[in-house]
Amino acid sequence: MDVGPYYIVVGLLAVLCWFSSCEEGKKKQRLAQQGGKKPEESMATLSAMEKILKSKTEMERKEVLNKVVADLWPYISEYLKKKLQNQIQPSICGSMSALSSFHFTYIDFGKNAPRLTSVRTHRIPARKQIILDADLTYHGDAKVNAALRHHSIKLGINGLTLEGTLRIILEPLLDDVPFVGAVTVYFPQRPVLDLKWTGLAEFLELPTLSKLSNKKVIDRIAKYLVVPNHITVPLKAGIKVEDLYYKVHRNVLRIFILEAEDLMAKDLISRKSDPYVVIHGGGLTEKTKVIYRNLNPKWNQVFEMSFSDLPGQEIEFELYDYDIEKDDFLGRCQISVEEVMTNRSIDTWLPLKNATSGKLHVKLENLSLVSDVAQLEPVLKLNQISRPAQSKDFSSALLYVFIERGRDLQLKDENKTPSAKAEIMVRNTVQKTKTCPKSQDPIWKETFTFFIKNPHDDMLDFTEPQQQSVLSQ
């Protein structure tokens, strides 16, 4: 048996079967009454695996996999529908008081299933790991309707297009069946999304508003499936997902945004630009100050970001020209987190993409984490000495916060059940858990990472925003 095709089958089918099993698990009682008969989708999956292993060409394997996707699409659609109803809807309702009455009135992901256009494999023996990159395209006939204020405001989506690369990590590799301990899934970059709005939302088809609204939806997808966010599915009993270090941020990078040269001039009168840099990495976004009327700006600012061991992560730099009405794009560039981790320190000029000219000067340092408390004071002193004059205080420690659950939460209106989320704050940094709909005893089980300037002074605050009351400090 060719090992390559087998791992492609295991990775892709594990993801598809996980979606369908989410719905299958809810039907166990009914299946038991039918004498423990195997679900039809499971039989189809086993048959497909046999066909793929016998396939001689990538084209044949791809077509069989697309047939499996189509067969499992009704079950995947049902999972996505429950996701919208049970997680997205409460999240939207809790985001602001004006949206508290928001609710979905109709959800149908249609009959058109996503299609795989290519699958590439990368084997990393040192980590007992195989990475699959699956290019997918989805021209969907999905229809989603929603309403506000007792149906007085209606909006919806009638059709969408999504294209992107889905990364599937098989790790750890095992010596016996199923040969893979767990499967991790995510998008390394944000997928491209185009929505067809209906109802009141049709005004979003205006170019500017459409771009804004599509970005909001992509932001929601990113919260669950765009790096560093991901889904990990254990395939073998005894495999601890935590041991993969994909959720815990153990790697800290200090990012120096130094200067740029030869930027494009966006102001037609002054022949200058007012540039600033936006930095994306580790699920966070930072921004430099604006340097006015300068094509060769010097920022000399420092930022800190933490990263998990999830492969393929990048730090992205976007440059913009500040404007009162709309900021103009000046170009972007990226650098691999793995490259910085390997070299420990990088000082380089990055040429700007999607620009006629320009380059960005950055310096990145990989910081080591130590658990010895005795090292704290020397680190605090070193930070004071090495910090650039115009920069904020360097961080001296990393704080991990695990939010497990809440208990006996109450609203002022005792006739209502809260849809609870927790907010955790250190200084001006606020992070939020997912929203647990209609539960007095919500279970979150989420881990958060905070940079700590000085452990002697910084405070950690917990808030349950549904009640606007501090639960603990």
C-alpha positions as CSV (number, residue, x, y, z in Angstrom):
1,M,0.0,0.0,0.0
2,D,1.2,3.5,-0.9
3,V,1.7,5.4,2.3
4,G,0.9,8.8,0.7
5,P,-2.6,8.0,-0.4
6,Y,-3.4,6.3,2.9
7,Y,-2.6,9.4,4.9
8,I,-4.6,11.6,2.5
9,V,-7.6,9.4,3.0
10,V,-7.2,9.3,6.8
11,G,-6.8,13.1,7.1
12,L,-9.6,14.1,4.8
13,L,-12.1,11.4,5.8
14,A,-11.4,12.0,9.5
15,V,-12.4,15.6,9.1
16,L,-15.5,14.8,7.1
17,C,-16.6,12.0,9.5
18,W,-16.1,14.3,12.5
19,F,-18.6,16.7,11.1
20,S,-21.1,14.0,10.4
21,S,-20.5,12.2,13.7
22,C,-21.5,15.4,15.6
23,E,-25.0,14.8,14.3
24,E,-24.7,11.1,14.4
25,G,-24.0,11.2,18.1
26,K,-27.3,12.9,18.7
27,K,-29.1,10.0,17.0
28,K,-27.6,7.1,19.0
29,Q,-30.7,6.3,20.8
30,R,-32.7,6.0,17.6
31,L,-30.0,3.9,16.0
32,A,-29.9,1.6,19.0
33,Q,-33.6,1.0,18.5
34,Q,-32.8,-0.1,14.9
35,G,-30.6,-2.9,16.2
36,G,-27.3,-1.0,16.1
37,K,-27.4,-0.7,12.4
38,K,-24.4,1.2,11.0
39,P,-25.3,4.6,9.6
40,E,-25.4,4.8,5.8
41,E,-22.8,7.6,5.8
42,S,-20.3,5.4,7.7
43,M,-20.8,2.6,5.1
44,A,-20.2,5.1,2.3
45,T,-17.0,6.3,4.0
46,L,-15.6,2.8,4.3
47,S,-16.4,2.0,0.7
48,A,-14.8,5.3,-0.4
49,M,-11.6,4.6,1.6
50,E,-11.3,1.2,-0.2
51,K,-11.8,2.9,-3.6
52,I,-9.2,5.7,-2.9
53,L,-6.6,3.2,-1.8
54,K,-7.1,1.3,-5.1
55,S,-7.0,4.5,-7.2
56,K,-3.9,4.8,-9.3
57,T,-4.0,8.6,-10.0
58,E,-4.5,11.7,-8.0
59,M,-7.4,12.6,-10.3
60,E,-9.2,9.4,-9.4
61,R,-8.6,9.9,-5.6
62,K,-9.8,13.5,-5.8
63,E,-13.0,12.5,-7.6
64,V,-13.8,9.8,-5.0
65,L,-13.1,12.3,-2.1
66,N,-15.4,14.9,-3.7
67,K,-18.1,12.1,-3.9
68,V,-17.6,11.5,-0.2
69,V,-17.9,15.3,0.5
70,A,-21.1,15.4,-1.5
71,D,-22.5,12.3,0.4
72,L,-21.7,13.7,3.8
73,W,-22.8,17.3,2.9
74,P,-26.3,17.0,4.5
75,Y,-24.7,16.0,7.8
76,I,-22.0,18.7,7.6
77,S,-24.8,21.2,6.8
78,E,-26.8,20.2,9.8
79,Y,-23.7,20.6,12.0
80,L,-23.1,24.1,10.6
81,K,-26.8,25.0,11.1
82,K,-26.5,24.1,14.8
83,K,-23.3,26.1,15.0
84,L,-25.1,29.2,13.7
85,Q,-28.1,28.7,16.0
86,N,-26.2,27.8,19.2
87,Q,-23.1,29.8,19.0
88,I,-23.2,32.6,16.4
89,Q,-26.7,33.8,17.2
90,P,-26.0,34.2,20.9
91,S,-22.7,35.9,20.1
92,I,-24.4,38.4,17.8
93,C,-27.2,39.0,20.4
94,G,-24.7,39.7,23.1
95,S,-22.4,42.0,21.1
96,M,-24.6,45.1,21.6
97,S,-28.0,46.0,22.9
98,A,-29.3,47.0,19.4
99,L,-28.8,43.4,18.2
100,S,-30.4,41.7,21.3
101,S,-33.4,40.6,19.2
102,F,-31.4,39.1,16.4
103,H,-32.4,35.6,15.4
104,F,-32.1,33.3,12.4
105,T,-35.5,32.5,10.8
106,Y,-34.3,30.1,8.0
107,I,-31.0,28.2,7.5
108,D,-30.4,26.0,4.5
109,F,-26.8,25.3,3.2
110,G,-28.2,23.9,-0.1
111,K,-27.3,20.9,-2.2
112,N,-24.0,22.2,-3.7
113,A,-21.1,20.8,-1.7
114,P,-17.6,22.2,-1.5
115,R,-15.1,20.6,-4.0
116,L,-11.4,19.8,-3.5
117,T,-9.3,21.0,-6.5
118,S,-5.9,19.7,-5.3
119,V,-4.2,18.1,-2.3
120,R,-0.5,18.5,-1.4
121,T,1.4,16.5,1.2
122,H,4.4,17.5,3.4
123,R,6.0,15.0,5.7
124,I,8.0,16.1,8.7
125,P,9.8,13.0,10.1
126,A,11.4,14.8,13.0
127,R,8.0,15.6,14.5
128,K,6.2,12.4,13.3
129,Q,3.9,14.6,11.5
130,I,2.2,14.8,8.0
131,I,0.7,18.1,6.7
132,L,-2.0,18.1,4.0
133,D,-2.9,21.3,2.2
134,A,-6.3,20.9,0.4
135,D,-7.4,23.6,-1.9
136,L,-11.2,23.9,-1.9
137,T,-13.8,25.9,-3.6
138,Y,-17.5,26.3,-2.6
139,H,-20.0,27.9,-5.0
140,G,-23.0,27.4,-2.7
141,D,-26.7,27.7,-3.1
142,A,-27.0,28.4,0.7
143,K,-29.9,30.5,1.9
144,V,-29.8,32.1,5.4
145,N,-32.5,34.6,6.6
146,A,-32.5,36.5,9.9
147,A,-34.7,39.1,11.6
148,L,-34.6,41.9,14.2
149,R,-37.3,43.5,16.3
150,H,-40.0,40.9,15.9
151,H,-39.5,40.5,12.2
152,S,-39.8,44.2,11.4
153,I,-36.2,44.2,10.1
154,K,-35.3,41.3,7.7
155,L,-32.0,40.5,6.1
156,G,-30.3,37.5,4.6
157,I,-27.9,35.7,2.3
158,N,-28.9,33.9,-0.9
159,G,-25.8,32.2,-2.3
160,L,-22.1,32.5,-1.5
161,T,-18.7,31.7,-2.9
162,L,-15.7,30.6,-0.7
163,E,-12.2,29.7,-1.8
164,G,-9.2,28.8,0.3
165,T,-6.6,26.3,1.4
166,L,-7.5,24.0,4.3
167,R,-4.6,22.6,6.2
168,I,-4.9,19.2,7.9
169,I,-2.2,18.0,10.3
170,L,-1.8,14.3,11.1
171,E,0.0,14.0,14.4
172,P,1.3,11.9,16.1
173,L,2.0,9.2,13.6
174,L,1.5,5.7,15.1
175,D,2.7,2.2,14.4
176,D,-0.7,0.6,14.5
177,V,-4.2,1.3,13.3
178,P,-5.4,4.0,12.7
179,F,-1.7,5.1,12.3
180,V,-2.6,8.7,13.3
181,G,-3.4,9.9,16.8
182,A,-5.2,13.1,16.0
183,V,-6.2,15.4,13.2
184,T,-5.9,19.2,13.4
185,V,-7.7,21.4,10.8
186,Y,-7.5,25.1,10.1
187,F,-7.1,27.8,7.3
188,P,-3.4,29.1,7.2
189,Q,-4.7,32.2,5.5
190,R,-8.2,33.8,5.5
191,P,-10.4,32.3,2.8
192,V,-11.8,34.5,0.1
193,L,-15.6,35.0,0.6
194,D,-18.3,36.6,-1.5
195,L,-21.9,36.9,-0.2
196,K,-25.1,37.7,-2.0
197,W,-27.2,39.8,0.4
198,T,-31.0,40.0,0.4
199,G,-33.7,41.9,2.3
200,L,-32.6,45.1,4.1
201,A,-29.0,43.8,3.7
202,E,-29.2,44.4,0.0
203,F,-27.8,47.9,0.6
204,L,-24.6,46.1,1.6
205,E,-24.1,45.4,-2.1
206,L,-22.7,48.9,-2.3
207,P,-19.0,48.4,-2.9
208,T,-17.7,49.9,0.3
209,L,-20.4,48.4,2.6
210,S,-20.2,45.0,0.9
211,K,-16.5,44.8,1.5
212,L,-17.1,45.7,5.2
213,S,-19.9,43.2,5.7
214,N,-18.0,40.3,4.0
215,K,-15.0,41.1,6.3
216,K,-17.2,40.8,9.3
217,V,-18.3,37.3,8.3
218,I,-14.7,36.3,7.6
219,D,-13.8,37.6,11.0
220,R,-16.3,35.2,12.5
221,I,-14.9,32.3,10.5
222,A,-11.4,33.4,11.6
223,K,-12.4,33.1,15.2
224,Y,-12.9,29.4,14.8
225,L,-10.8,28.1,11.9
226,V,-8.2,30.6,10.7
227,V,-4.7,30.3,12.3
228,P,-4.0,30.3,15.2
229,N,-7.6,29.1,15.7
230,H,-8.2,25.4,14.8
231,I,-10.1,22.2,15.5
232,T,-8.3,19.1,16.8
233,V,-10.0,15.7,16.6
234,P,-8.5,12.8,18.5
235,L,-8.7,9.5,16.5
236,K,-7.2,7.1,19.1
237,A,-8.1,6.7,22.8
238,G,-5.5,8.0,25.2
239,I,-4.3,10.8,22.9
240,K,-4.2,14.1,24.8
241,V,-4.9,17.0,22.5
242,E,-3.1,19.3,25.0
243,D,0.2,17.5,24.3
244,L,0.3,18.8,20.8
245,Y,0.8,22.4,22.0
246,Y,-1.5,23.8,19.4
247,K,-3.6,25.7,21.8
248,V,-1.0,26.9,24.3
249,H,1.2,29.8,23.2
250,R,4.7,28.9,24.3
251,N,6.6,31.0,21.8
252,V,7.2,34.7,22.3
253,L,8.4,37.1,19.6
254,R,9.5,40.7,20.1
255,I,8.8,42.6,16.9
256,F,10.6,45.9,16.1
257,I,9.0,48.0,13.4
258,L,12.0,50.2,12.5
259,E,11.5,52.1,9.2
260,A,10.4,51.9,5.6
261,E,11.8,53.3,2.4
262,D,10.6,54.4,-1.0
263,L,6.9,54.1,-0.2
264,M,4.2,55.0,-2.8
265,A,2.9,58.6,-2.7
266,K,-0.8,58.7,-2.2
267,D,-1.4,62.4,-1.7
268,L,-1.5,64.0,-5.1
269,I,-0.9,67.5,-3.8
270,S,2.1,67.0,-1.5
271,R,3.4,63.9,-3.4
272,K,3.8,62.3,0.0
273,S,2.0,59.7,2.2
274,D,1.0,59.5,5.9
275,P,2.1,55.9,6.5
276,Y,1.5,53.5,9.4
277,V,1.9,49.7,9.8
278,V,-0.7,47.1,10.9
279,I,0.8,43.9,12.3
280,H,-1.2,40.6,12.3
281,G,0.1,37.5,14.2
282,G,-0.9,35.0,16.9
283,G,-4.5,36.0,16.6
284,L,-3.7,39.6,17.5
285,T,-3.5,42.9,15.6
286,E,-1.3,45.8,16.5
287,K,-0.8,49.2,14.8
288,T,2.1,51.7,14.8
289,K,1.7,55.5,15.0
290,V,1.2,57.5,11.9
291,I,4.2,59.3,10.4
292,Y,2.9,62.3,8.4
293,R,4.1,63.4,5.0
294,N,7.0,61.0,4.7
295,L,7.9,58.3,2.1
296,N,10.8,57.1,4.3
297,P,9.3,56.9,7.8
298,K,11.0,55.8,10.9
299,W,8.8,54.3,13.6
300,N,11.2,52.5,16.0
301,Q,8.3,50.9,17.8
302,V,8.2,47.5,19.5
303,F,5.4,44.9,19.8
304,E,5.2,41.5,21.5
305,M,3.2,38.5,20.2
306,S,2.9,34.9,21.4
307,F,2.4,31.9,19.1
308,S,1.5,28.2,19.5
309,D,3.4,25.4,17.8
310,L,0.8,25.3,15.0
311,P,2.8,24.9,11.7
312,G,2.7,27.5,8.9
313,Q,2.1,30.6,11.0
314,E,3.2,34.0,9.6
315,I,3.5,37.5,10.8
316,E,1.9,39.8,8.3
317,F,2.7,43.5,7.9
318,E,0.3,45.8,6.1
319,L,1.1,49.4,5.3
320,Y,-1.5,52.1,4.8
321,D,-1.6,55.8,4.1
322,Y,-3.8,57.5,6.7
323,D,-6.7,59.6,5.3
324,I,-9.8,61.1,7.0
325,E,-12.2,59.3,4.6
326,K,-10.5,56.1,3.6
327,D,-7.0,54.8,4.2
328,D,-5.1,53.9,1.1
329,F,-3.2,50.6,0.8
330,L,0.6,50.9,0.5
331,G,1.6,47.2,0.3
332,R,2.1,44.1,2.5
333,C,4.8,41.6,3.4
334,Q,5.1,38.5,5.6
335,I,7.7,36.6,7.5
336,S,7.5,33.0,8.7
337,V,7.3,32.5,12.5
338,E,9.2,29.2,12.1
339,E,12.0,31.1,10.4
340,V,12.3,33.5,13.4
341,M,12.2,30.6,15.8
342,T,15.0,28.8,14.0
343,N,17.3,31.8,13.7
344,R,16.4,33.3,17.1
345,S,16.9,36.8,15.8
346,I,16.3,38.3,12.3
347,D,17.1,41.8,11.1
348,T,15.9,42.3,7.5
349,W,14.3,44.5,4.8
350,L,11.1,43.0,3.4
351,P,10.0,44.1,-0.1
352,L,6.3,45.2,-0.2
353,K,3.9,43.1,-2.3
354,N,0.9,44.6,-4.2
355,A,2.9,47.8,-4.5
356,T,4.9,49.5,-7.2
357,S,7.7,50.4,-4.7
358,G,8.6,50.2,-1.0
359,K,10.3,48.0,1.6
360,L,9.9,47.6,5.4
361,H,12.8,47.2,7.9
362,V,11.9,44.9,10.8
363,K,13.8,43.1,13.5
364,L,12.4,40.1,15.3
365,E,13.7,38.3,18.4
366,N,12.6,34.9,19.8
367,L,12.4,35.1,23.6
368,S,12.9,32.1,25.9
369,L,10.4,31.2,28.5
370,V,11.7,30.0,31.9
371,S,9.7,28.8,34.9
372,D,12.3,29.8,37.5
373,V,10.8,32.7,39.6
374,A,14.3,33.8,40.6
375,Q,14.9,35.0,37.0
376,L,12.1,37.6,37.3
377,E,14.0,40.4,38.9
378,P,17.0,40.2,36.4
379,V,14.5,40.2,33.5
380,L,12.7,43.3,34.9
381,K,16.1,45.1,35.2
382,L,17.2,44.1,31.8
383,N,13.9,45.3,30.2
384,Q,14.5,48.8,31.7
385,I,18.0,49.0,30.3
386,S,17.3,47.6,26.8
387,R,13.9,49.2,26.1
388,P,14.0,51.9,23.4
389,A,13.2,55.4,24.6
390,Q,10.0,55.7,22.6
391,S,8.6,52.2,23.3
392,K,6.2,50.9,25.9
393,D,7.5,48.8,28.8
394,F,8.7,45.3,27.7
395,S,6.8,42.4,29.1
396,S,8.6,40.3,31.7
397,A,6.2,37.3,32.0
398,L,3.5,35.3,30.2
399,L,0.3,34.5,32.1
400,Y,-1.9,31.5,31.1
401,V,-5.5,31.7,32.2
402,F,-7.8,28.6,31.9
403,I,-11.5,29.4,32.2
404,E,-13.3,26.2,33.0
405,R,-16.9,27.1,33.9
406,G,-19.4,29.3,35.6
407,R,-21.9,28.3,38.2
408,D,-25.4,29.6,39.2
409,L,-25.3,32.7,37.1
410,Q,-28.3,34.9,37.5
411,L,-29.8,37.8,35.6
412,K,-31.7,40.7,37.3
413,D,-34.8,39.4,35.4
414,E,-35.1,36.0,37.1
415,N,-37.5,34.8,34.4
416,K,-34.7,34.8,31.8
417,T,-31.8,32.4,31.5
418,P,-28.4,34.1,30.7
419,S,-26.4,33.4,27.6
420,A,-23.1,33.8,29.3
421,K,-19.6,34.7,28.2
422,A,-16.6,35.8,30.4
423,E,-14.2,38.7,29.8
424,I,-10.7,38.5,31.2
425,M,-8.7,41.7,31.4
426,V,-5.1,42.6,32.2
427,R,-4.3,46.3,32.0
428,N,-6.0,47.4,28.7
429,T,-6.0,43.9,27.1
430,V,-9.4,42.2,27.1
431,Q,-10.1,38.7,25.9
432,K,-13.5,36.9,25.7
433,T,-14.7,33.3,26.0
434,K,-17.3,31.9,23.6
435,T,-21.0,32.5,24.5
436,C,-22.8,29.6,26.1
437,P,-26.5,30.0,25.2
438,K,-29.2,29.8,27.9
439,S,-27.2,28.4,30.7
440,Q,-26.8,29.3,34.4
441,D,-23.8,26.9,34.6
442,P,-21.8,27.6,31.4
443,I,-18.8,25.4,30.5
444,W,-16.1,27.2,28.5
445,K,-12.8,25.2,29.0
446,E,-10.7,27.9,27.1
447,T,-7.1,28.9,27.6
448,F,-6.0,32.6,27.3
449,T,-2.5,34.1,27.2
450,F,-1.6,37.6,28.6
451,F,1.7,39.5,28.5
452,I,2.6,40.8,32.0
453,K,4.7,43.9,32.4
454,N,5.3,43.6,36.1
455,P,3.8,40.6,38.0
456,H,4.0,42.7,41.2
457,D,1.7,45.4,39.9
458,D,-0.6,44.0,37.2
459,M,-4.1,42.9,38.1
460,L,-6.3,40.2,36.5
461,D,-10.0,41.0,36.3
462,F,-12.9,38.6,35.5
463,T,-16.2,39.9,34.3
464,E,-19.5,38.3,33.1
465,P,-20.8,41.0,30.7
466,Q,-24.3,39.7,30.6
467,Q,-24.7,40.9,34.1
468,Q,-22.2,43.7,33.9
469,S,-20.8,42.7,37.3
470,V,-17.3,41.7,38.4
471,L,-17.3,38.1,39.5
472,S,-13.7,38.0,40.7
473,Q,-10.6,40.1,40.9
